[in-house]
Amino acid sequence: MEKRIFGRLDRQVGVIGLGAWQLGADWGQVTESDALDILAAAVDAGVTFLDTADVYGDGRSEQLIGRFLRERPDAGLTVATKMGRRVPQVPEAYVLDNFRAWTDRSRANLGMDVLDLVQLHCPPTPVFHTDAVFDALDTLVAEERIAAYGVSVETTDEALAAIARPGVASVQIILNALRHKPIERVLPAAASAGVGIIARVPLASGLLSGRYDENTTFPSDDHRNYNRHGAAFDVGETFSGVDYETGLQAVRRLGALVPQGATMAQFALRWILDQPGVTVVIPGARNTGQARANVAAADLAPLSAEATATVNAVYDELIRPQVHDRW
């Protein structure tokens, strides 16, 4: 698999990673055996970057990755986790003592003395402008609890504020064929600063897989059911904030662009990899077949200028009015 430099992290990672939200059973049930099989399939196919969080299954995702790391100690993986969403979302929670406690819990879950990358998990906006927060993160690095830190953001303004911080190694942001705004300023700024870009929600919660229609239903414990209107967390995390029916319409038009032998999901992942400044994209997987298919997207040729123009036109017509100015 193609690898790209994670600038301030000072390492290379494969361009297709694995997002491990599903392994926490927040998208419906995933057994421990199935979760370990998914991890093995992804890594065997070439994945070197795993993204998780302390809140995914309240630690279950981290614990499963920790078990996998013990079974495959020589896999050469970079593991990114996130912290901060297990407490009320107030700026006052983002202090050094909490950071130490949160990272100690993740270190225990993952079985790692030093965490590769810890990201603030979409914290309240004032956190991005608080010097003491980043001083505390620097302290965690100095104490060798973590090797590096980054942020996961909801908005492009938050991303730009983070990129301006000299110690930030990465920004994780929603970027997909239904969410284009980061291309304008965030990706160029990150590239200039040497900050890695982790593209999350790459398939718009599965919309861009092309497998859903108006009759698709989702389990009650799946956020694509309970968070469609932002009842549990930022609505932009579910279907990228796009109205479900409008998203289906857009995906049907994009489906005509998929190269022969490829899937809609692979086309959507390739589109992200074509954006200058992206370091790694982190699709999730509910089974081993999905994990392998996601990795295969890296083998597709870059999209043609015609295909790229059509993606842009569909976005401008259907999606831009709904989401572009919100995040």
C-alpha positions in Angstrom: 0.0 0.0 0.0 1.1 3.6 -0.7 2.5 5.2 2.4 2.5 8.9 3.3 4.6 10.9 5.8 2.9 11.8 9.1 5.0 15.0 9.4 5.2 16.0 13.0 4.6 12.3 14.1 7.8 11.5 12.2 6.6 8.2 10.7 4.9 6.8 7.6 1.5 5.2 7.5 -0.5 3.4 4.9 -3.0 5.7 3.2 -5.9 3.4 4.1 -6.3 2.9 7.8 -9.1 1.4 9.9 -11.5 3.3 12.0 -12.5 1.3 15.0 -15.7 3.0 16.2 -17.7 -0.1 15.0 -15.6 -2.4 17.2 -17.1 -0.6 20.3 -20.5 -1.9 19.2 -21.9 1.6 18.7 -23.1 0.7 15.2 -24.9 -2.5 16.3 -23.4 -5.6 17.9 -19.9 -6.9 16.9 -18.6 -9.9 18.7 -15.1 -10.0 20.1 -14.2 -12.8 17.7 -15.5 -10.8 14.7 -13.7 -7.7 15.9 -10.4 -9.5 16.1 -11.0 -11.0 12.7 -11.6 -7.5 11.2 -8.4 -6.2 12.7 -6.5 -9.2 11.3 -8.0 -8.8 7.9 -7.2 -5.1 7.7 -3.6 -5.5 8.9 -2.9 -8.5 6.7 -4.2 -6.4 3.7 -1.7 -3.7 4.5 -3.3 -1.3 7.1 -0.7 0.2 9.4 -2.9 2.9 11.1 -5.7 2.2 13.6 -7.9 4.9 15.0 -10.0 4.4 18.1 -11.2 6.4 21.2 -11.7 5.8 24.9 -15.5 6.4 24.4 -16.0 3.7 21.7 -17.9 1.1 23.7 -16.6 2.9 26.8 -13.2 1.4 26.2 -14.2 -1.8 24.4 -12.6 -0.8 21.1 -9.3 0.1 22.8 -9.3 -3.2 24.7 -9.9 -5.2 21.6 -7.1 -3.4 19.8 -4.9 -4.0 22.9 -5.5 -7.7 22.7 -4.7 -7.7 19.0 -1.5 -5.8 19.7 -0.5 -8.5 22.2 -1.2 -11.2 19.7 0.6 -9.4 16.9 3.4 -7.4 18.6 5.5 -7.1 15.4 2.7 -5.8 13.2 4.3 -2.3 12.9 1.1 -0.4 13.7 0.5 3.2 14.6 -2.5 3.4 17.0 -4.3 6.7 17.5 -6.8 7.1 20.2 -8.9 10.0 21.4 -10.0 11.4 24.8 -12.4 13.8 26.3 -15.9 12.5 25.4 -16.5 10.5 28.6 -17.2 13.6 30.6 -19.6 16.6 30.3 -18.4 18.8 27.4 -17.3 21.9 29.2 -13.9 23.6 28.7 -13.1 23.3 32.4 -12.7 19.5 32.0 -9.7 19.9 29.7 -7.0 20.1 32.3 -3.7 18.2 33.0 -5.0 16.0 35.9 -7.9 14.8 33.7 -5.5 14.3 30.7 -3.3 12.1 32.9 -6.2 10.0 34.1 -7.7 9.6 30.7 -4.4 8.6 29.0 -3.6 6.3 31.9 -6.9 4.5 31.2 -6.2 4.3 27.5 -2.7 3.0 28.2 -4.1 0.2 30.3 -6.8 -0.6 27.7 -4.3 -0.7 24.9 -1.5 -2.2 26.8 0.9 0.5 25.7 3.4 2.4 27.9 3.5 5.3 25.5 0.5 6.0 23.3 1.5 6.8 19.7 -1.1 9.5 19.1 -3.7 11.0 21.4 -6.3 13.3 20.0 -8.7 15.6 21.8 -12.1 14.2 20.7 -14.1 17.1 19.2 -13.8 19.3 22.4 -15.8 22.5 23.0 -14.6 25.3 20.7 -13.0 27.4 23.4 -10.5 24.6 24.1 -8.8 25.3 20.8 -7.9 28.8 22.0 -6.7 27.9 25.5 -3.0 27.9 25.8 -3.1 25.9 29.1 -4.7 23.0 27.2 -1.8 22.7 24.8 0.7 23.2 27.6 -0.9 20.2 29.3 -0.6 18.1 26.2 3.1 19.1 25.9 3.5 17.9 29.5 2.1 14.5 28.6 4.7 14.2 25.9 7.4 15.3 28.3 6.2 12.7 30.8 6.4 10.0 28.0 2.8 9.1 28.5 2.2 9.9 24.8 4.5 10.3 21.8 2.4 13.0 20.1 -1.0 14.6 20.2 -3.6 15.9 17.7 -7.2 17.0 17.6 -10.4 15.7 16.1 -12.6 18.6 15.0 -16.1 19.4 13.8 -15.4 22.6 12.0 -12.8 24.0 9.6 -12.2 27.0 11.9 -11.3 24.6 14.7 -9.0 22.8 12.4 -7.2 26.0 11.4 -6.8 27.0 15.1 -5.3 23.6 15.9 -2.9 23.7 12.9 -1.5 27.0 14.2 -0.4 25.3 17.4 3.3 24.2 17.0 2.8 20.9 18.9 -0.2 19.6 17.1 0.8 16.5 15.0 -2.6 15.8 13.4 -6.1 17.0 12.6 -8.9 14.6 12.2 -11.8 16.0 10.1 -14.8 14.9 8.2 -13.9 14.8 4.5 -15.7 12.9 1.8 -17.5 13.4 -1.5 -20.4 14.9 0.4 -18.2 17.2 2.6 -15.8 19.3 0.6 -15.2 22.4 2.8 -11.8 21.3 4.3 -10.3 21.3 0.8 -10.4 25.1 0.6 -8.2 26.1 3.5 -7.6 23.2 6.0 -5.7 20.8 3.7 -3.4 23.5 2.3 -2.7 24.9 5.8 -2.0 21.4 7.2 0.4 20.6 4.3 2.3 23.8 4.8 2.7 23.2 8.5 3.5 19.5 8.3 0.4 18.5 10.1 -1.1 15.2 9.2 -4.7 15.0 8.0 -6.8 12.0 9.1 -10.0 11.9 7.0 -12.9 10.5 9.0 -16.5 9.6 8.1 -15.1 8.9 4.6 -18.3 7.0 3.4 -20.7 9.4 5.1 -21.8 6.7 7.6 -22.2 4.2 4.8 -24.2 6.4 2.4 -21.3 6.4 0.0 -21.2 2.6 -0.1 -24.2 2.7 -2.4 -25.8 -0.1 -0.4 -28.7 1.9 1.1 -32.1 3.0 -0.2 -35.3 4.5 1.1 -36.3 1.2 2.6 -33.1 0.6 4.6 -33.6 0.5 8.3 -31.0 0.7 11.1 -31.0 -0.9 14.5 -32.1 1.1 17.5 -28.5 1.1 18.9 -27.1 2.4 15.6 -26.3 6.1 15.5 -27.7 6.2 12.0 -31.0 5.7 13.7 -30.8 7.6 16.9 -28.6 10.5 15.9 -30.1 11.5 12.5 -31.2 14.9 14.0 -28.3 15.3 16.4 -30.0 14.0 19.5 -26.9 12.3 20.9 -23.9 14.3 19.4 -23.1 16.6 16.5 -25.4 15.7 13.6 -22.5 16.2 11.2 -21.1 12.9 12.4 -24.2 11.0 11.0 -24.4 10.9 7.2 -22.0 13.9 7.3 -25.0 16.0 8.3 -26.7 15.5 4.9 -30.4 14.8 4.7 -30.7 11.0 4.1 -32.9 11.3 1.0 -30.8 14.0 -0.5 -27.7 11.9 0.2 -29.3 8.9 -1.6 -30.0 11.1 -4.6 -26.4 12.3 -4.8 -25.0 8.8 -4.4 -27.1 7.5 -7.3 -25.7 10.2 -9.6 -22.1 9.5 -8.4 -22.7 5.7 -9.0 -22.4 6.2 -12.8 -18.7 7.3 -12.3 -17.5 4.1 -10.6 -14.9 2.3 -12.7 -15.6 -1.2 -13.9 -14.5 -3.7 -11.3 -14.6 -1.2 -8.4 -17.3 -0.5 -5.8 -19.0 2.8 -4.9 -17.2 2.7 -1.6 -13.8 2.3 -3.2 -14.5 5.1 -5.6 -15.4 7.3 -2.6 -12.2 6.4 -0.8 -10.1 7.0 -3.9 -11.7 10.5 -4.2 -10.4 11.3 -0.7 -6.9 10.0 -1.4 -6.7 12.3 -4.5 -7.1 15.4 -2.3 -3.6 17.0 -1.8 -2.8 17.1 1.9 -4.6 14.0 3.1 -2.4 11.6 5.1 -4.7 8.7 5.9 -8.3 7.9 5.5 -10.0 5.7 8.2 -13.1 3.8 6.9 -14.6 1.4 9.4 -15.5 -2.2 8.7 -18.3 -4.4 10.0 -16.7 -7.6 8.6 -13.5 -8.9 7.0 -14.7 -8.5 3.5 -15.3 -4.8 4.0 -11.9 -4.4 5.6 -10.2 -6.0 2.6 -12.3 -4.1 0.1 -11.5 -0.8 1.7 -7.8 -1.4 1.4 -8.2 -2.3 -2.3 -9.3 1.3 -2.9 -5.7 2.3 -2.6 -5.0 0.3 -5.8 -7.4 2.3 -7.9 -5.9 4.8 -10.3 -6.5 8.5 -9.5 -9.9 9.6 -10.7 -10.2 11.3 -14.1 -10.6 15.1 -14.4 -14.1 14.4 -15.7 -15.1 12.2 -12.8 -13.7 14.8 -10.3 -15.7 17.6 -12.0 -18.9 15.6 -11.8 -18.3 14.9 -8.1 -17.9 18.7 -7.6 -21.0 19.4 -9.7 -23.2 17.0 -7.7 -21.9 18.5 -4.4 -22.5 22.1 -5.6 -26.1 21.3 -6.7 -27.3 19.0 -4.0 -25.1 19.0 -0.9 -23.4 22.4 -0.6 -26.7 24.3 0.3 -27.2 21.9 3.3 -23.7 21.5 4.8 -21.0 23.8 3.4 -21.5 26.7 5.7 -22.3 24.7 8.9 -19.0 23.0 9.5 
